[in-house]
């Protein structure tokens, strides 16, 4: 199953720059498992059926960025146009 990116968080910790992705399953993804674990423990994401995963995810990204003095880049992906049928 393909997961789509909601956004990325870039921040400095222990004199190293980290870039973490938050996917549409509300999971943090990072090459460094310690950073992923840190984010899961420090910024747990609790799904809410009354809100979309996009809204929850963006809120989580900005909340983490504020606390870590980080920078957020949100995905603005657009769906490709539907293929035209036979004329």
C-alpha positions as YAML, in Angstrom:
chain: A
units: angstrom
residues:
- id: 1
  name: UNK
  ca: [0.00, 0.00, 0.00]
- id: 2
  name: UNK
  ca: [1.34, 3.40, -0.94]
- id: 3
  name: UNK
  ca: [1.29, 6.08, 1.70]
- id: 4
  name: UNK
  ca: [1.10, 9.70, 0.68]
- id: 5
  name: UNK
  ca: [3.03, 12.45, 2.39]
- id: 6
  name: UNK
  ca: [1.12, 15.02, 4.41]
- id: 7
  name: UNK
  ca: [4.27, 17.01, 5.03]
- id: 8
  name: UNK
  ca: [7.84, 17.13, 6.22]
- id: 9
  name: UNK
  ca: [9.44, 18.53, 9.34]
- id: 10
  name: UNK
  ca: [13.07, 19.64, 9.32]
- id: 11
  name: UNK
  ca: [14.82, 20.43, 12.59]
- id: 12
  name: UNK
  ca: [18.20, 20.34, 14.32]
- id: 13
  name: UNK
  ca: [18.92, 18.02, 17.24]
- id: 14
  name: UNK
  ca: [22.29, 17.04, 18.69]
- id: 15
  name: UNK
  ca: [24.08, 19.20, 16.08]
- id: 16
  name: UNK
  ca: [22.49, 17.21, 13.26]
- id: 17
  name: UNK
  ca: [19.77, 18.20, 10.81]
- id: 18
  name: UNK
  ca: [16.87, 15.77, 10.57]
- id: 19
  name: UNK
  ca: [14.06, 15.60, 8.03]
- id: 20
  name: UNK
  ca: [11.01, 13.59, 9.00]
- id: 21
  name: UNK
  ca: [7.97, 12.80, 6.88]
- id: 22
  name: UNK
  ca: [4.45, 12.42, 8.20]
- id: 23
  name: UNK
  ca: [2.32, 10.18, 5.98]
- id: 24
  name: UNK
  ca: [-1.44, 9.97, 5.50]
- id: 25
  name: UNK
  ca: [-1.55, 7.04, 7.94]
- id: 26
  name: UNK
  ca: [-0.33, 9.55, 10.57]
- id: 27
  name: UNK
  ca: [3.01, 7.79, 10.93]
- id: 28
  name: UNK
  ca: [6.34, 9.59, 11.31]
- id: 29
  name: UNK
  ca: [9.01, 8.32, 8.90]
- id: 30
  name: UNK
  ca: [12.73, 9.01, 9.26]
- id: 31
  name: UNK
  ca: [15.97, 7.30, 8.26]
- id: 32
  name: UNK
  ca: [17.06, 7.46, 11.91]
- id: 33
  name: UNK
  ca: [14.94, 5.07, 14.03]
- id: 34
  name: UNK
  ca: [15.87, 6.95, 17.22]
- id: 35
  name: UNK
  ca: [14.37, 10.16, 15.83]
- id: 36
  name: UNK
  ca: [11.24, 8.29, 14.73]
- id: 37
  name: UNK
  ca: [10.90, 6.82, 18.22]
- id: 38
  name: UNK
  ca: [11.49, 10.25, 19.81]
- id: 39
  name: UNK
  ca: [8.73, 11.83, 17.69]
- id: 40
  name: UNK
  ca: [6.31, 8.96, 18.39]
- id: 41
  name: UNK
  ca: [6.86, 9.38, 22.14]
- id: 42
  name: UNK
  ca: [7.00, 13.18, 22.26]
- id: 43
  name: UNK
  ca: [4.33, 13.98, 19.67]
- id: 44
  name: UNK
  ca: [1.87, 11.08, 19.63]
- id: 45
  name: UNK
  ca: [-0.87, 11.47, 17.06]
- id: 46
  name: UNK
  ca: [-4.36, 10.39, 18.03]
- id: 47
  name: UNK
  ca: [-6.80, 9.96, 15.14]
- id: 48
  name: UNK
  ca: [-10.15, 11.70, 15.52]
- id: 49
  name: UNK
  ca: [-13.03, 10.42, 13.42]
- id: 50
  name: UNK
  ca: [-14.50, 13.93, 13.24]
- id: 51
  name: UNK
  ca: [-11.37, 15.30, 11.50]
- id: 52
  name: UNK
  ca: [-9.52, 14.30, 8.35]
- id: 53
  name: UNK
  ca: [-6.06, 12.74, 8.61]
- id: 54
  name: UNK
  ca: [-4.79, 15.74, 6.62]
- id: 55
  name: UNK
  ca: [-6.04, 18.20, 9.27]
- id: 56
  name: UNK
  ca: [-4.73, 16.08, 12.14]
- id: 57
  name: UNK
  ca: [-1.38, 15.57, 10.40]
- id: 58
  name: UNK
  ca: [-0.83, 19.22, 9.58]
- id: 59
  name: UNK
  ca: [-1.65, 20.18, 13.16]
- id: 60
  name: UNK
  ca: [0.87, 17.61, 14.42]
- id: 61
  name: UNK
  ca: [3.55, 18.90, 12.03]
- id: 62
  name: UNK
  ca: [3.14, 22.51, 13.12]
- id: 63
  name: UNK
  ca: [2.96, 21.57, 16.81]
- id: 64
  name: UNK
  ca: [6.21, 19.60, 16.53]
- id: 65
  name: UNK
  ca: [7.87, 22.39, 14.54]
- id: 66
  name: UNK
  ca: [6.96, 24.94, 17.18]
- id: 67
  name: UNK
  ca: [8.44, 22.86, 20.00]
- id: 68
  name: UNK
  ca: [11.56, 21.81, 18.05]
- id: 69
  name: UNK
  ca: [12.12, 25.19, 16.40]
- id: 70
  name: UNK
  ca: [11.76, 23.38, 13.11]
- id: 71
  name: UNK
  ca: [10.43, 24.11, 9.68]
- id: 72
  name: UNK
  ca: [7.42, 22.51, 8.00]
- id: 73
  name: UNK
  ca: [6.80, 21.85, 4.35]
- id: 74
  name: UNK
  ca: [3.30, 20.60, 3.61]
- id: 75
  name: UNK
  ca: [2.37, 18.56, 0.59]
- id: 76
  name: UNK
  ca: [0.29, 20.39, -1.95]
- id: 77
  name: UNK
  ca: [0.06, 17.44, -4.30]
- id: 78
  name: UNK
  ca: [-2.76, 17.56, -6.71]
- id: 79
  name: UNK
  ca: [-4.48, 14.60, -8.19]
- id: 80
  name: UNK
  ca: [-3.72, 14.13, -11.89]
- id: 81
  name: UNK
  ca: [-6.59, 15.08, -14.16]
- id: 82
  name: UNK
  ca: [-8.92, 12.23, -15.07]
- id: 83
  name: UNK
  ca: [-8.16, 10.61, -18.40]
- id: 84
  name: UNK
  ca: [-10.50, 11.71, -21.12]
- id: 85
  name: UNK
  ca: [-12.77, 9.04, -22.49]
- id: 86
  name: UNK
  ca: [-13.10, 8.22, -26.19]
- id: 87
  name: UNK
  ca: [-14.39, 11.10, -28.25]
...
